[in-house]
Amino acid sequence: MYHTAMLDMGPGSVDGWLTRLAATELGVEEDGVLDVGARELSVGGHRIGLTKLEFGVMHYLYQREGRAVSRADLIESVWGYDYHGGSNVVDVVVRSLRNKLAERASVLQTVRGAGYRYRGSRL
């Protein structure tokens, strides 16, 4: 008779250890917010897919952690030089990212008169 074994995939398991090891090698934070290679958010143990623009904004801010980034810089870098839409498109994408970040939404901060800043747990 065969018994079906249930694998423990929790953080204390061998699988959890391997996941942390792989994340370290790939440059993904354990508490994770952005998995650059997968182009996903990692929040509360869940993977959340991002649109092209969401990933672009999050990645741009993530790379400049702690620094204020203007809406104009985001539009130029993420949308491209030839983008002629309104500047509120950045606000819409940031709002969508905050919704996806749920309890971690505070990592995307509004900087009055300047734009936005990513402030993760690394600081």
C-alpha positions in Angstrom: 0.0 0.0 0.0 1.3 3.4 -1.0 0.9 6.4 1.2 0.7 9.9 -0.3 3.1 12.2 1.5 2.3 15.8 1.8 5.2 18.1 1.2 5.8 20.9 3.6 6.4 24.0 1.4 6.6 26.4 4.3 9.5 28.7 5.1 11.1 26.3 7.5 11.1 23.4 5.1 13.8 22.2 2.7 11.7 23.7 -0.1 11.5 27.0 1.8 15.3 27.0 2.2 15.8 26.3 -1.5 13.4 29.1 -2.4 15.3 31.5 -0.2 18.6 30.4 -1.7 17.3 30.8 -5.2 15.8 34.2 -4.4 19.2 35.3 -3.0 21.0 34.1 -6.1 18.5 35.9 -8.3 18.5 39.1 -6.3 14.9 38.7 -5.1 14.3 40.0 -1.6 13.0 37.3 0.8 10.3 39.6 2.1 10.0 40.3 -1.6 8.2 43.0 -3.3 9.5 42.8 -6.8 10.8 39.7 -8.6 12.5 41.3 -11.6 13.1 38.1 -13.4 9.5 36.9 -13.2 8.1 40.5 -13.6 5.9 39.9 -10.6 5.2 41.2 -7.2 5.7 38.9 -4.3 3.4 39.9 -1.4 2.5 37.8 1.6 3.6 34.6 -0.1 1.5 35.3 -3.2 2.8 36.0 -6.7 1.0 38.8 -8.5 1.4 39.5 -12.2 2.1 43.0 -13.5 1.2 44.7 -16.7 4.0 46.1 -18.8 3.5 49.6 -17.4 3.1 48.5 -13.8 6.3 46.6 -14.0 8.1 49.5 -15.7 7.0 52.0 -13.0 7.7 49.6 -10.1 11.1 48.6 -11.5 12.1 52.2 -12.1 11.2 53.2 -8.6 12.7 50.0 -7.1 16.1 50.6 -8.7 16.1 54.1 -7.2 15.0 53.1 -3.7 14.8 56.0 -1.3 15.0 58.7 -4.0 12.1 60.8 -5.1 11.3 60.3 -8.8 9.2 62.8 -10.7 6.2 61.9 -12.8 8.0 63.4 -15.8 11.0 61.0 -15.3 8.6 58.1 -15.0 6.8 59.0 -18.2 10.0 59.6 -20.1 11.6 56.3 -18.9 8.6 54.0 -18.8 6.3 55.4 -21.5 9.0 56.7 -23.7 9.9 60.1 -25.1 7.1 60.2 -27.6 4.3 59.7 -25.0 1.9 62.6 -25.2 -0.8 61.6 -22.7 -1.6 63.3 -19.4 0.6 63.0 -16.4 -2.2 61.4 -14.4 -1.4 58.1 -16.1 1.4 57.7 -13.6 -1.0 58.2 -10.7 -3.4 55.5 -12.2 -0.5 53.0 -12.5 0.7 53.7 -9.0 -2.8 53.3 -7.6 -3.1 50.0 -9.4 0.3 48.9 -7.9 -0.8 49.9 -4.4 -3.9 47.8 -4.8 -1.8 44.8 -5.8 0.7 45.4 -3.0 -2.2 45.3 -0.5 -0.7 45.4 3.0 2.7 46.5 1.5 1.2 49.5 -0.4 3.1 51.9 1.9 6.4 51.0 0.1 5.2 53.3 -2.7 5.2 56.8 -1.2 3.9 60.0 -2.7 6.5 62.8 -2.4 4.6 66.1 -2.4 5.6 68.4 -5.2 8.1 65.8 -6.6 6.4 62.5 -7.5 6.9 59.1 -6.0 9.5 57.1 -4.1 10.0 53.4 -3.4 10.9 52.8 0.3 11.2 49.1 0.9 12.4 47.2 4.0 16.1 47.5 3.0 16.3 50.9 4.6 
